[in-house]
Amino acid sequence: MRRDLKALSTEEFDLVVVGGGMFGICAAWDAVLRGLSVALIEQKDFASGSSANSYKIVHGGIRYLQHLDWVRIRSSCKERSALLRVAPHLVHPLPIVIPTYGYGKQGKPFLSAGMFAYDLATSDRNAGIADADRHIPACRAMSRQETLALFPDLDPNGLTGAMVFCDGQMYNPTRLALSFLRSAVEQGVQAANHVEALDFIRTENTVKGVIAKDRLTGDTLEIRGKVVLNAAGPWSEWLLSKQIEEYKTHKGTFSRDAYFVIPRRITEKYALAASARTKDPDAVLSREARHIFVVPWRDDYTLIGVWHVVYPDHPDTVTVPPQDLESFIAEINWAYPGLNVRLDEVSMWNAGLVPFGENKPGAKDLSYGKRSRIIDHTQDDQVDGLITLIGVRYTMARGDSAIAIDLVSQKLGKPVQRSATDTRPVYGGKIDDFAALVEQVSQNEARGLSLKVIRALVHNYGSQYNDVLHYIDEKSEWAEVLGTSTVTKAEVVHAVQNEMALSLGDVVFRRTDLATGQNPGESVLRECAELIATELNWTPHEINEQIQAVLQRFPEPARMPLKASV
């Protein structure tokens, strides 16, 4: 991937996509496969907003049973299956345990009936998924003894066991987005990060492109397109307010969805759904409370969340202050006292904005957003050539973006013919058996790398792992890992030379695993920054600035690195 601003400013594209999160990227991928010429710009780095802060769960729709919303159940399952098919290196099944108590709505009979209905509604969930390890099994019951063996600190009073269902989990949400982007660029999409859309190019009532700024140089450019798709997520309506009066005074409601990371594993395999203190007011068949999920991730981490707060301010200001973390910790320790989480062990927080439902001021039990918003501004605002897509869940990006591109095709006078993005493997996704590929690389192409490093490499690059390994053939020292991580120096060089990484944050948060779970330490960050500096010609002062910018991303206690197992 190469950043070519001249190409962006000298061609008229069929479609200009504003926003390089998962929804914008999937829209570009779908459009280019339909034969459209496409430009994609992102004001920061690709997948650096809500997409980067996803809870890493690929939802299959079971949560919508309580709403009796069979359409969302089917569409969510379809999207989970698609991601397991096209990116098996980055998505895998995650079993989730819901403890059962008594014989009412908290009991096994109630839950098992719902899960049986869910299994019937999603009976085709494994169609076309080649790797059997990526198949989603049927829901099942778990005995009281088995449940306590997994989670010995659960409240045993009235515990009858548990029900277990499977969803998907992402190894790395940003690598998944980049896999779609790499595929789109290989098909001809002109993409550029750190390019901000300042305003629309508009002639009377028709949008004909965007005026943009290169945030690295300050230069402005015009990117012309027959249709503009505004897919900037929570930034979308702020951009619309430049041209459409309604959005200057009224914007939709967004939720700050947040969770935190601790560098210890609670369980080896199973996630736990612990009852929280709030309810879902929209549920037809509501249980006593919503759930907080305690989720194992990779080899060393546990994710805990999600907490939802109505967020009315600009998306650039999103943060999770210490008092919010303390509140979250108090709630999870109330819901599952055995965790005994402490503020000083929180190594990372993640928070992104997603569309929310309509709620009364001060409401405790909040209504969540249910569907992505696709706005045809010809109909809504009498502005031609402009469509807005505001995505509701990472899981739905591929399918909902296809609906938006159907509308683009109609505006361009082209036939609406869906591309096969639900079956066509993305970059790195040509894998029939993930475990067998790891074994093959370990036995035949290890280059001196440990099995743990190879497994992480295959997770992130899949069948394209040689795109990184060939750097080691050029310089054997690039096989060295940074600190105690699984990240090789070769991955850092590859990120800069071939994946449009332009800052230390681009590399450590979004191209590699280096700082996605915790602070790797200032010495490791410096080693990484100095490696990047040889590619981007940074001065010592710029290196220091890059390191400080990355350190500010961690909670205050975590700016000094925690000791991690290798």
SEKEKE-23072 format. One record per residue (C-alpha): x, y, z; residue in one letter. Coordinates in steps of 0.5 Angstrom, whole numbers, padded with zeros to 4 digits, always signed. Layout:
BEGIN
XYZa ...
***
This chain:
BEGIN
+0000+0000+0000m +0003+0007-0002r +0000+0014+0000r -0001+0017-0007d -0004+0024-0006l -0003+0026-0013k -0007+0020-0016a -0012+0022-0011l -0013+0029-0014s -0012+0028-0021t -0017+0023-0023e -0025+0023-0022e -0027+0017-0018f -0034+0014-0019d -0034+0014-0011l -0030+0017-0006v -0031+0014+0001v -0029+0019+0007v -0027+0015+0013g -0022+0009+0014g -0026+0005+0019g -0028-0002+0018m -0035+0000+0015f -0031+0005+0010g -0026+0000+0008i -0031-0006+0007c -0035-0001+0003a -0029+0001-0002a -0027-0007-0002w -0035-0008-0004d -0035-0002-0009a -0028-0004-0013v -0030-0011-0014l -0036-0009-0017r -0032-0005-0022g -0032+0002-0019l -0026+0007-0019s -0026+0008-0011v -0022+0013-0007a -0021+0012+0001l -0019+0017+0006i -0018+0017+0013e -0017+0023+0017q -0012+0019+0022k -0010+0012+0021d -0014+0007+0018f -0019+0003+0023a -0016+0008+0029s -0023+0010+0032g -0029+0006+0034s -0026+0000+0030s -0019+0000+0034a -0023+0000+0040n -0028-0006+0039s -0029-0011+0044y -0026-0016+0039k -0033-0020+0039i -0036-0022+0033v -0043-0022+0035h -0048-0028+0032g -0054-0025+0034g -0056-0029+0040i -0057-0022+0044r -0063-0021+0040y -0067-0027+0042l -0070-0023+0048q -0072-0018+0043h -0075-0023+0039l -0072-0020+0033d -0071-0025+0028w -0068-0021+0022v -0062-0018+0027r -0061-0025+0029i -0060-0028+0022r -0056-0022+0019s -0051-0022+0025s -0050-0030+0024c -0049-0029+0017k -0044-0024+0018e -0040-0028+0023r -0040-0034+0018s -0038-0029+0013a -0032-0027+0017l -0030-0034+0019l -0030-0036+0012r -0026-0030+0009v -0021-0029+0015a -0020-0035+0019p -0013-0033+0021h -0016-0027+0025l -0023-0030+0027v -0024-0036+0031h -0030-0039+0036p -0031-0036+0043l -0035-0040+0048p -0039-0036+0053i -0041-0039+0060v -0048-0036+0063i -0049-0038+0070p -0056-0041+0071t -0060-0040+0078y -0066-0043+0080g -0072-0044+0075y -0074-0038+0073g -0071-0033+0067k -0064-0034+0071q -0065-0042+0070g -0063-0047+0065k -0070-0049+0062p -0071-0042+0060f -0064-0041+0057l -0064-0047+0054s -0071-0046+0050a -0068-0040+0048g -0062-0043+0045m -0065-0048+0042f -0069-0043+0038a -0063-0040+0036y -0059-0046+0034d -0065-0047+0029l -0065-0040+0027a -0058-0041+0025t -0057-0048+0023s -0053-0046+0017d -0048-0042+0021r -0042-0046+0019n -0044-0047+0011a -0037-0046+0007g -0033-0045+0013i -0027-0050+0011a -0023-0050+0018d -0027-0054+0022a -0024-0051+0028d -0027-0045+0026r -0034-0048+0026h -0039-0045+0031i -0042-0051+0035p -0049-0052+0038a -0051-0049+0045c -0050-0053+0051r -0052-0054+0058a -0046-0055+0063m -0047-0058+0070s -0046-0055+0077r -0039-0058+0078q -0037-0057+0071e -0039-0049+0072t -0035-0049+0079l -0029-0052+0076a -0028-0047+0071l -0031-0041+0075f -0030-0043+0083p -0031-0036+0085d -0038-0036+0083l -0044-0035+0088d -0046-0042+0089p -0052-0041+0092n -0058-0043+0088g -0053-0045+0082l -0055-0050+0078t -0050-0050+0072g -0049-0046+0066a -0051-0045+0059m -0046-0044+0054v -0046-0041+0047f -0041-0039+0042c -0039-0033+0038d -0033-0030+0034g -0027-0027+0037q -0022-0023+0033m -0015-0024+0034y -0014-0016+0032n -0019-0012+0030p -0014-0007+0026t -0011-0013+0023r -0018-0015+0020l -0019-0008+0018a -0013-0008+0014l -0014-0015+0011s -0020-0012+0008f -0016-0006+0006l -0010-0009+0003r -0015-0013-0001s -0018-0007-0004a -0012-0003-0005v -0009-0009-0009e -0016-0009-0014q -0015-0001-0015g -0017+0003-0009v -0013+0009-0008q -0013+0010-0001a -0009+0015+0004a -0009+0015+0011n -0008+0022+0015h -0012+0026+0010v -0018+0029+0013e -0024+0031+0009a -0025+0039+0011l -0032+0040+0007d -0035+0037+0001f -0034+0040-0006i -0041+0042-0008r -0045+0045-0014t -0052+0048-0013e -0055+0042-0010n -0050+0036-0012t -0044+0034-0008v -0038+0033-0013k -0032+0031-0008g -0029+0033-0002v -0024+0038+0000i -0019+0035+0004a -0012+0036+0008k -0006+0032+0008d -0005+0032+0016r +0002+0031+0015l +0004+0037+0011t -0002+0042+0011g -0003+0042+0004d -0010+0042+0001t -0013+0038-0005l -0019+0036-0008e -0022+0029-0009i -0027+0029-0014r -0032+0023-0015g -0039+0022-0018k -0042+0020-0011v -0039+0021-0004v -0040+0016+0001l -0039+0019+0008n -0037+0013+0013a -0034+0017+0018a -0037+0014+0024g -0038+0019+0030p -0035+0024+0026w -0040+0024+0020s -0045+0028+0022e -0040+0034+0024w -0038+0033+0017l -0045+0034+0015l -0046+0040+0019s -0041+0044+0014k -0046+0044+0009q -0053+0041+0011i -0057+0046+0016e -0060+0041+0020e -0054+0037+0022y -0051+0044+0025k -0056+0044+0031t -0058+0036+0031h -0054+0030+0031k -0056+0023+0033g -0054+0020+0040t -0048+0016+0041f -0046+0012+0046s -0038+0011+0049r -0038+0004+0049d -0032+0002+0054a -0028-0004+0057y -0021-0005+0060f -0015-0010+0059v -0012-0014+0065i -0005-0018+0064p -0008-0024+0067r -0012-0030+0064r -0018-0031+0068i -0020-0038+0064t -0016-0041+0059e -0022-0042+0054k -0029-0040+0056y -0031-0033+0057a -0036-0031+0063l -0043-0027+0062a -0043-0024+0069a -0050-0020+0071s -0049-0013+0072a -0054-0008+0075r -0058-0005+0069t -0063-0008+0065k -0065-0008+0057d -0072-0004+0057p -0073-0006+0050d -0073-0013+0051a -0079-0017+0050v -0076-0023+0054l -0072-0020+0059s -0067-0023+0064r -0066-0020+0071e -0060-0016+0068a -0055-0014+0063r -0049-0018+0062h -0041-0016+0063i -0037-0020+0060f -0030-0023+0062v -0027-0025+0056v -0020-0029+0055p -0016-0026+0049w -0009-0028+0046r -0005-0032+0051d -0004-0027+0057d -0010-0022+0057y -0017-0021+0060t -0022-0016+0057l -0028-0014+0062i -0034-0010+0059g -0037-0007+0056v -0040+0000+0059w -0044+0005+0056h -0045+0012+0057v -0049+0017+0053v -0043+0022+0050y -0046+0028+0047p -0039+0031+0045d -0034+0031+0039h -0031+0024+0038p -0024+0027+0038d -0025+0028+0046t -0027+0021+0047v -0023+0018+0054t -0024+0014+0060v -0022+0018+0066p -0019+0014+0072p -0026+0016+0076q -0030+0012+0070d -0025+0006+0071l -0026+0006+0078e -0033+0006+0077s -0033+0000+0072f -0028-0004+0077i -0033-0003+0083a -0039-0006+0078e -0035-0012+0076i -0032-0014+0083n -0039-0013+0085w -0042-0018+0079a -0036-0023+0080y -0032-0022+0087p -0027-0027+0085g -0024-0023+0080l -0021-0018+0085n -0019-0013+0080v -0015-0007+0082r -0014+0000+0078l -0007-0001+0078d -0007-0007+0074e -0011-0004+0068v -0006-0004+0063s -0011-0001+0057m -0017+0002+0056w -0021+0002+0050n -0027+0006+0048a -0031+0008+0041g -0037+0011+0040l -0043+0008+0037v -0050+0010+0035p -0055+0009+0041f -0062+0009+0042g -0067+0014+0044e -0067+0015+0052n -0070+0020+0057k -0065+0024+0061p -0062+0021+0067g -0065+0014+0065a -0061+0008+0068k -0063+0002+0064d -0061+0005+0057l -0064+0003+0050s -0058+0001+0045y -0057+0003+0038g -0060-0003+0033k -0059-0002+0026r -0054+0002+0022s -0056+0008+0019r -0056+0009+0011i -0058+0016+0009i -0059+0018+0002d -0059+0026+0002h -0062+0026-0004t -0069+0024-0001q -0067+0027+0006d -0064+0034+0005d -0065+0035-0003q -0057+0034-0004v -0055+0030-0009d -0049+0025-0010g -0048+0024-0002l -0050+0018+0002i -0048+0017+0009t -0047+0010+0013l -0046+0010+0020i -0045+0003+0023g -0048+0000+0029v -0043-0006+0030r -0036-0008+0027y -0039-0015+0026t -0044-0011+0021m -0039-0008+0017a -0039-0012+0011r -0046-0013+0010g -0049-0006+0011d -0043-0003+0007s -0046-0007+0001a -0053-0004+0002i -0050+0003+0002a -0046+0001-0005i -0053-0002-0008d -0055+0005-0007l -0049+0008-0010v -0049+0003-0016s -0057+0006-0017q -0054+0013-0017k -0049+0012-0022l -0054+0008-0026g -0050+0001-0026k -0054-0005-0025p -0054-0007-0017v -0050-0014-0017q -0047-0016-0011r -0040-0018-0010s -0038-0024-0007a -0035-0021-0001t -0038-0026+0004d -0034-0032+0001t -0028-0029-0003r -0022-0029+0002p -0019-0023+0004v -0011-0021+0005y -0008-0027+0008g -0015-0031+0009g -0013-0037+0004k -0013-0042+0009i -0016-0049+0010d -0013-0051+0017d -0010-0045+0021f -0007-0050+0026a -0004-0054+0020a -0001-0048+0017l +0002-0046+0024v +0005-0053+0024e +0008-0052+0017q +0011-0046+0018v +0014-0048+0024s +0017-0054+0021q +0019-0052+0015n +0020-0044+0015e +0021-0042+0022a +0028-0038+0021r +0029-0039+0028g +0023-0036+0031l +0019-0039+0037s +0013-0043+0036l +0009-0037+0040k +0012-0032+0035v +0010-0036+0029i +0003-0037+0031r +0002-0029+0032a +0005-0028+0025l +0000-0033+0022v -0005-0030+0026h -0004-0023+0023n -0002-0024+0016y -0005-0031+0015g -0003-0034+0008s +0001-0028+0007q +0006-0029+0012y +0012-0029+0007n +0011-0022+0006d +0014-0021+0013v +0019-0027+0013l +0023-0025+0007h +0025-0019+0011y +0029-0024+0015i +0032-0027+0009d +0035-0020+0007e +0037-0018+0014k +0038-0024+0019s +0037-0019+0025e +0030-0017+0023w +0028-0024+0026a +0029-0021+0033e +0023-0020+0037v +0022-0013+0041l +0022-0014+0048g +0018-0020+0051t +0013-0019+0045s +0012-0024+0039t +0013-0018+0035v +0019-0018+0030t +0023-0013+0027k +0021-0015+0020a +0014-0013+0022e +0016-0006+0024v +0020-0005+0017v +0014-0009+0013h +0009-0004+0016a +0013+0002+0014v +0015+0000+0007q +0008-0004+0005n +0002-0002+0010e +0003+0006+0010m +0005+0006+0017a +0007+0013+0018l +0008+0014+0026s +0010+0010+0032l +0003+0009+0034g +0001+0007+0027d +0006+0001+0028v +0005-0001+0035v -0003+0000+0036f -0005-0002+0029r +0000-0006+0025r +0003-0010+0030t +0001-0013+0037d +0006-0009+0041l +0002-0005+0045a -0005-0007+0044t -0005-0010+0051g -0001-0006+0055q +0005-0002+0055n +0011-0006+0052p +0016-0001+0056g +0020+0006+0054e +0026+0002+0052s +0022-0003+0047v +0018+0003+0044l +0025+0007+0043r +0028+0001+0040e +0022+0001+0035c +0022+0008+0034a +0029+0008+0032e +0028+0002+0027l +0022+0007+0024i +0026+0013+0024a +0031+0009+0019t +0025+0009+0014e +0022+0016+0015l +0028+0020+0017n +0026+0022+0024w +0030+0026+0028t +0032+0025+0035p +0027+0030+0037h +0021+0027+0033e +0023+0020+0036i +0022+0023+0043n +0015+0026+0041e +0013+0019+0038q +0015+0016+0044i +0011+0021+0049q +0005+0021+0044a +0004+0013+0045v +0006+0013+0052l +0000+0018+0053q -0005+0013+0051r -0004+0008+0057f -0008+0009+0064p -0003+0013+0068e -0001+0007+0073p +0000+0003+0066a +0005+0008+0063r +0011+0004+0067m +0010-0003+0064p +0007-0009+0067l +0011-0015+0068k +0008-0020+0063a +0009-0027+0061s +0013-0030+0055v 
***
